[in-house]
Amino acid sequence: MTKIEAIIRPNKLDDVKAALDEIGVKGMTVTHVMGAGKQRGRTQYYRGQEYVVNLVAKVKIETVVSDDLAQTALTTIMDAASTGEIGDGKIFLSKVDSAVRIRTREEGDDALA
């Protein structure tokens, strides 16, 4: 199993959720987060005064998929979240040793469905 953590623009959340649903990824956790990447925030103006916003609002999507679906899910997220501009986000993949559904005690890939 592979855990996918995608940090994306908030306005792309619906596109990514719909795209993942189309390929069969159902379970996910969505968290509103703040962060800074290479651009280190952005400059804004309020009543004529310039100020720097160091942390930018993002959305973090976490899901665990079977290894055979991981590459498809990765490509799907990249396609749905991309605007071609700086700040599109990042995706992290990591291996998951086990998963357990508490209610039924199913383990492994069975716990993901």
C-alpha positions in Angstrom: 0.0 0.0 0.0 1.1 3.6 -0.7 0.1 6.7 1.2 -0.3 9.8 -1.0 -0.1 13.2 0.6 -0.9 16.0 -1.9 -0.7 19.7 -1.0 -2.6 21.6 -3.5 -4.3 25.0 -4.2 -7.7 25.2 -2.4 -9.6 26.0 -5.6 -8.4 22.7 -7.1 -9.9 20.5 -4.4 -13.1 19.7 -6.2 -11.3 18.9 -9.4 -8.9 16.5 -7.6 -11.7 14.8 -5.6 -13.7 14.2 -8.8 -10.7 12.9 -10.7 -9.8 10.5 -7.8 -13.4 9.3 -7.6 -13.3 8.5 -11.3 -10.4 6.1 -10.9 -11.9 4.4 -7.8 -10.2 6.2 -5.0 -12.9 6.7 -2.4 -11.4 7.3 1.0 -9.5 10.4 1.7 -8.8 13.0 4.4 -8.8 16.7 3.6 -7.1 19.3 5.8 -6.8 23.0 5.4 -3.2 23.9 6.0 -0.8 26.9 5.6 2.6 26.7 4.1 5.4 28.2 2.1 7.4 26.7 -0.7 10.1 28.0 -2.9 8.3 31.3 -3.4 8.3 32.0 0.4 4.9 33.6 0.4 3.7 36.6 -1.6 3.6 40.4 -1.4 0.1 42.0 -0.9 -1.2 45.5 -0.4 -3.7 46.6 2.1 -4.8 50.3 2.1 -1.7 51.3 0.2 0.7 49.5 2.6 2.8 46.6 1.3 3.1 43.5 3.5 4.4 40.0 2.9 2.2 36.9 3.5 4.7 34.3 4.6 2.3 31.4 4.7 -0.1 30.6 1.9 -3.4 28.7 2.4 -3.3 25.2 0.9 -5.3 22.0 1.1 -3.7 18.7 2.1 -5.3 15.5 0.7 -4.2 12.2 2.3 -5.2 8.8 0.9 -3.9 5.3 1.0 -4.2 3.2 -2.1 -3.1 -0.2 -3.2 0.4 -0.2 -4.8 -1.0 -1.0 -8.3 -3.2 2.1 -8.2 -0.5 4.5 -6.8 1.0 5.6 -10.1 -2.4 6.2 -11.6 -3.5 8.2 -8.6 -0.3 10.2 -8.7 -0.8 11.1 -12.4 -4.5 11.9 -11.8 -3.7 14.3 -9.0 -1.0 16.0 -11.0 -3.3 16.4 -14.0 -6.3 17.7 -11.9 -4.2 20.1 -9.7 -1.9 21.6 -12.2 -2.3 25.2 -13.3 1.2 25.5 -14.7 2.0 28.4 -12.2 4.3 28.5 -9.2 2.5 27.3 -6.1 0.6 24.3 -7.6 1.9 22.2 -4.7 3.7 19.0 -4.0 2.9 15.3 -3.7 4.6 12.9 -1.3 4.4 9.1 -1.6 5.3 6.7 1.2 4.9 3.0 1.9 2.3 1.8 4.3 3.0 -1.5 6.1 -0.6 -2.2 7.2 -4.1 -0.8 7.4 -6.9 -2.0 9.6 -10.6 -1.2 9.4 -11.7 -1.0 13.0 -15.3 -2.0 12.5 -14.7 -5.2 10.6 -11.1 -5.8 11.5 -10.2 -6.3 7.8 -6.5 -5.8 7.1 -4.3 -4.7 4.2 -5.9 -3.9 0.9 -9.3 -5.2 2.1 -9.4 -2.4 4.7 -9.0 0.2 1.9 -12.2 -0.6 0.0 
